[in-house]
Amino acid sequence: FKDIEKWKNPEFLKENVHFIVLKRKGENREEIEKLKDKGYDFIITDEIDTVDISSSEIRQKIISGEDIKGLVDEKVKRYIVKNGLYR
């Protein structure tokens, strides 16, 4: 989330979305909080168990031909394969 300004249509997201941000271990909470000063609407939680995986890592695994089982829902995996995404 700290890189949201690099995402597609960040201004639209800023104006239309209230985010729930799951902070990864080692991430600087204050750095994320600075985005509130730029108008992003979100809360941060680090109180749930998460799997430390990023969408970039999933895309890279697909490009490398590695299995993504357990990283995404089976329906999502089938959609990615069916539509040839990230290849």
C-alpha atoms as one frame of an Amber mdcrd trajectory, in Angstrom:
protein
   0.000   0.000   0.000   2.880   2.367   0.652   3.438   2.398  -3.133  -0.200
   3.217  -3.947   0.839   6.313  -5.876   2.484   3.964  -8.418  -0.748   1.967
  -8.848  -3.081   2.487 -11.778  -5.461   5.443 -11.213  -4.301   6.392  -7.694
  -6.358   9.608  -7.754  -9.539   7.620  -8.421  -8.649   5.270  -5.565  -7.940
   8.206  -3.275 -11.349   9.708  -3.980 -13.434   6.526  -3.965 -11.958   3.828
  -1.734 -11.625   3.316   2.004  -8.775   0.834   2.456  -7.957  -1.665   5.149
  -4.185  -2.062   5.094  -2.570  -5.184   6.497   0.895  -4.129   7.611   3.641
  -6.582   6.766   6.264  -7.503   9.310   9.144  -5.059   9.131   7.133  -2.338
   7.379   7.342   1.127   8.891   3.873   2.110  10.138   4.760   5.817  10.179
   5.754   5.707   6.502   2.359   4.271   5.622   0.537   6.772   7.870   2.079
   9.662   5.879  -0.275   8.773   3.025  -3.158  10.122   5.118  -1.625  13.583
   4.691  -1.957  13.068   0.936  -5.687  12.322   1.228  -5.806   8.511   1.256
  -8.504   7.039   3.486  -7.411   3.897   5.316  -6.901   2.078   8.553  -3.917
  -0.122   9.318  -4.072  -3.418  11.118  -1.327  -5.799  12.064  -3.407  -7.846
  14.449  -4.129 -10.821  12.171  -1.980 -13.669  10.967  -1.031 -13.176   7.332
   0.992 -14.936   4.697   3.820 -12.659   3.632   3.357 -12.749  -0.135   3.060
  -9.944  -2.638   1.266  -9.717  -5.969   4.658  -9.015  -7.558   5.966 -12.298
  -6.170   2.929 -14.168  -7.525   3.403 -12.621 -10.973   7.104 -13.530 -10.933
   6.323 -17.131  -9.992   3.873 -17.374 -12.893   6.410 -15.888 -15.317   9.013
 -18.391 -14.059   6.597 -21.293 -14.439   6.419 -21.954 -10.691   3.245 -23.210
  -9.003   1.166 -20.625  -7.129  -0.974 -23.177  -5.286  -1.722 -21.930  -1.801
  -0.873 -18.347  -2.718  -4.164 -17.534  -4.435  -7.639 -19.029  -4.352  -8.088
 -21.951  -6.772 -10.690 -19.953  -8.776  -8.211 -17.109  -9.155  -5.509 -19.537
 -10.263  -7.836 -21.047 -12.905  -8.730 -17.561 -14.170  -5.054 -16.611 -14.456
  -4.246 -19.812 -16.353  -7.326 -19.675 -18.579  -6.628 -16.078 -19.610  -2.852
 -16.452 -19.917  -2.186 -13.630 -17.484   1.411 -12.623 -16.665   2.918 -14.702
 -19.463
